[in-house]
Every structure is written in C-alpha cells, then in structure tokens.
Amino acid sequence: MAAAPSHPTRCTIVPPYLLMRLAELDDPRFAAASDAARHSLQRDSPIRDLRNAVPSAQPRRRVGALPGDTAEPGSPDRSIADAGGLENLPGRIVRTEGQPPASDVAVNEAYDGLGETYRLYWSRFGRDSMDDAGMPLDATVHYGRNYDNAFWDGQRMVFGDGDGEVFNRFTVSLSVIGHELTHGFTQFTANLAYEGQSGALNESISDIFGSLVEQHAAGQDTAVASWLIGAGLFTDQVEGAALRSIKDPGTAYDDDVLGKDPQPGHMSGYVETTDDSGGVHVNSGIPNRAFYLVADALGGNAWGAPGQIWYDTLTRGGLSTAVDFAGFAEATAASAVERYGHGSPEASAVRAAWSAVGVGVGVGVAVGDPKAPSGSTKGSAIPRSSPAQDQPE
C-alpha cells in the first residue's frame, strides 16, 4: 500500500470552470449564486494552502478501541461535525458511530453516505476503509456561507450547503460522497499526481467509484444505473441532470446560464488547457467513458468485474504517479489478464473500450507520440495555471 502524501491535494467536486462562469454572471435572477461562486473560488485556494502547510494528523483509533487493541474490521467508524456556517474545521461533533439519526438532514445524509461508501469497498473488495487499515471516516457539514462545493482535504469530507439558486446542499448526492472519499482511496494507493492526464485519471477514478457506491446501495445493474455524478445537486432552475455523465460525457447539462457540459468522451475532443490543473475535470470524461463501455460489454453489476479490474489497477503496484491515459489503459488491460486470463471476455472488453475512446492498448505507442490517437498529449507534462488561475483542485 502506498503511503499517503505528506501534503495531500484538496479535491473538489464542482469544477472551477463552472464556478467561474457563475461568478461572472450579470443576471439579477442569479445574484446570490454569482456571489456565492465568487466567494467559493476565493476561499478555496487559501484554505488549500493552509491545509498543505499543516502536517497530517495522526489517525484516531476506532470507537471503543484501547491502546494496543486491534479493531475489528468490517464496519465503519464515522464522525460528523457541524461547521455552523463558519470555515473552521472540523467544527462541532454532532453524530458519531452508532448514534441515532440527528434532526439535521445534512448530518444524516453525510453519515449514511460514508457508510455506503465503506460498505462497497469492504463487501466487494475487502478493503477496510480508504487506507485499508480502518481509517475513521470523518465529515463536516454546513461549511461556509452558501459554499458551492464539497471536497476531500486529505483527512475528511467537507460539504457546503449550496447557494439555493443553482446548487442544493452537497450531501444530497451519494455519488458525490463516494467520489470525494475515493480521492482518499487514490491518495493511499497509486497517489496519482493531480495535473494533466494523471489528474484526469484521479478525477475519473473518483467518478467511477462514486457511481459504483450509488449503484451498489440501490442494487442497480449496468443497464438500470443512471451513471450520473451529482444527480440532485442542481436546483429546478437549471437545465441539467448532474455535473457529469460517465455513460455519455458532455450531456449532463445544457443550460442558458451554465452553458453546455464540456466533457469529451473521446481523445479527438481532448482539451489542451492550463486551467484546472491541466483540465483534470473536463478530460476525465474520456477514461470515464472507457469504464462505462467495459461495464456495458460485460453486463450485470459494474462493481463486479469492471470495478475489480480498476481496483486491482490502483492496488497492484507499479503504477506511476504521473501515468497518462495510455499507461493506465495498459495497466487495466494487464489487471484484466492477471485476474481473468488472456482471451477472457473481461480482457477483451477492456482493450475494446480503450480503443473505442481513442486510446490504444498493447501497440507500444506512448501518449504524445506522433502515432498516438488523435488529440492525445503528454498528460503529466501539461503545465499548471498561473497562481491567479489556479483555483480549486
């Protein structure tokens, strides 16, 4: 298991390009949303820098564990705090493991979402929390005033309440909770660099497992699942179903205020940019689509063979922290062969899926090579934005 980075990256669910669009609005109908977006963008960078300047805290023991005791794996250890509209973490503890539901719906949604995420990882992959060592699952709700985001800061989940005009409270979506906690899973395994193609893979893995958490909780198979990330986050004033679609990148929303979902689902649409750490939120649509195609080809439950292959890829070792799409595609193909065998339906589905999104597998062509699929780039070499542009990661 890879050690956690000493300065974990703060990863948010709402991409900065969406908040920037809202912040620039000059529309009285969305005055509160525009103001909330500006404040959300302004507070993200300094808080991230503060978190990075503070050494990671020692993980606490599971509830009831004594010094020297080994806690029994198989159940989560959850703690929910209330920031009360302030920006101080962690806030006041309002519910801990085993306590009855609170009167606050956000507290209960966070508590239940942490539990469902733990349940997927434990029951399907035998993983005891994000670090596979019983790491307690902590969350803070009611962070900031009308804060338009949710994030993982390396130690805990943090949820804003939204502005009420464009965004609802961020605990409303189970896929969002699963997404952000999965940044912890990636942090403790492959520890993918949060920029360029490795950063887009980091976001994609969170989208994929966030969707699997939701599907697993609802008992949905591949055909029934929505494959949406953040369904329910938008208010009724927005023409859109969610933040992103794993099945059909670029179709999650199409709104006169927010614009159209910009995610590509193929390398031909790859976005070259220095914004958002090299387009980590937009280009994640390409590996997202590849995973969906694997799940669609195999049928049944996506947390079965497809999820297992992606899980194995993150945990088997040998994956570069700066891996690009081509390298990750090769790694998933190797994981499929290792678990299911050469010529298996699973191995064939993986290779076909990556090919369908314009990423070759097993042809010895590196991303960035002139022979590489159209639109590909050296993901790990995409430069960051200038400090003024470097908004929430």
Secondary structure as GFF3:
##gff-version 3
##sequence-region A 1 393
A	DSSP	beta_strand	11	12	.	.	.	ID=ss1
A	DSSP	alpha_helix	16	23	.	.	.	ID=ss2
A	DSSP	three_ten_helix	28	30	.	.	.	ID=ss3
A	DSSP	alpha_helix	31	53	.	.	.	ID=ss4
A	DSSP	beta_strand	78	82	.	.	.	ID=ss5
A	DSSP	beta_strand	92	96	.	.	.	ID=ss6
A	DSSP	alpha_helix	105	125	.	.	.	ID=ss7
A	DSSP	beta_strand	137	141	.	.	.	ID=ss8
A	DSSP	beta_strand	150	152	.	.	.	ID=ss9
A	DSSP	beta_strand	157	159	.	.	.	ID=ss10
A	DSSP	three_ten_helix	170	172	.	.	.	ID=ss11
A	DSSP	alpha_helix	174	187	.	.	.	ID=ss12
A	DSSP	alpha_helix	196	218	.	.	.	ID=ss13
A	DSSP	beta_strand	228	229	.	.	.	ID=ss14
A	DSSP	beta_strand	244	245	.	.	.	ID=ss15
A	DSSP	beta_strand	254	255	.	.	.	ID=ss16
A	DSSP	beta_strand	259	260	.	.	.	ID=ss17
A	DSSP	three_ten_helix	267	269	.	.	.	ID=ss18
A	DSSP	alpha_helix	276	279	.	.	.	ID=ss19
A	DSSP	alpha_helix	285	298	.	.	.	ID=ss20
A	DSSP	alpha_helix	305	315	.	.	.	ID=ss21
A	DSSP	alpha_helix	325	340	.	.	.	ID=ss22
A	DSSP	alpha_helix	345	356	.	.	.	ID=ss23
A	DSSP	three_ten_helix	379	381	.	.	.	ID=ss24
###
